[in-house]
Amino acid sequence: MGVCVVNRGTTVLRRLGRALTALTLAAVASLVGVTATSSAAQADGCYTWGRNLAEGASGEDVRQLQIRVSGYPGYGARIAIDGAFGPATRSAVIRFQQAYGLSADGVAGPQTYNQLYALQDDDCTPVNFSYAEWNRCNGDWSGGAVSASSAKFNALVSMWKLQAMRRALGSVPLYISSGFRSYACNSAVGGASGSRHLYGDGVDLTGSPSFCRLAQQARNHGFSNILGPGYPGHNDHTHLGNSPSQSWSAPSCGI
């Protein structure tokens, strides 16, 4: 499989206009002390939040928020995508806000939402990643270890984790060599029988930054499955995934 550069830039006019609108609305909210989200930009066709969210809230809007801040759980941690806004979600929101220079209070309101709108495309993928580049094996997402819908959702969560990791690395391009695989595709490339690629959340990264830098940084962004240099068969890439239990191994990188 070929290598895909994850670098769908923000130079597209639609996205630039969206970002400018978001910044303008965020500035207005700051000046007038807005606490409701009625003035939030309905930036695209993906999802629009209708209320502020803080610890103790629950619902589908919380779950949608959790998907997008899943890459900010802190070192070695993960947040549950369960629609319940608990302490771990609050901490993730704070880290997201800090990453983008927002007021870091752990409450998701207009400024946080406007930043999220600027980061997502109409299909809910983050701006620097796409379903097409994640799945070059089987376009309908079938044939893996889970249903097609589950595989696609798992991929979406991993994309948002990578978006957070990309930001932390200085917004550098990342290079994907393999994402979702059906059993047939996995067998064809000699993948492990229980590979996370079969679940949709597994991704192999090549190119720069270095494999070790990628593996080390991934520990901060919710990836429980990290395999890199020094682990058998992984000296030419770094693998990231979301296994049920933590499995980190990149001996050449001190992991």
Sequence and secondary structure as in RCSB ss.txt:
>XXXX:A:sequence
MGVCVVNRGTTVLRRLGRALTALTLAAVASLVGVTATSSAAQADGCYTWGRNLAEGASGEDVRQLQIRVSGYPGY
GARIAIDGAFGPATRSAVIRFQQAYGLSADGVAGPQTYNQLYALQDDDCTPVNFSYAEWNRCNGDWSGGAVSASS
AKFNALVSMWKLQAMRRALGSVPLYISSGFRSYACNSAVGGASGSRHLYGDGVDLTGSPSFCRLAQQARNHGFSN
ILGPGYPGHNDHTHLGNSPSQSWSAPSCGI
>XXXX:A:secstr
   EEE   TTSHHHHHHHHHHHHHHHHHHHHT  SSTTS   SSS    S B TT BSHHHHHHHHHTTT S T
T     SSB  HHHHHHHHHHHHHTT   SS B HHHHHHHHHHB TTS BTT  HHHH SS TT  SSSS HHH
HHHHHHHHHHHHHHHHHHTTS  EEEEE    HHHHHHTT  TT GGGGT  EEEESSS HHHHHHHHTTTT SE
EE TTSTT TT EEEE  SS EEE GGGT 
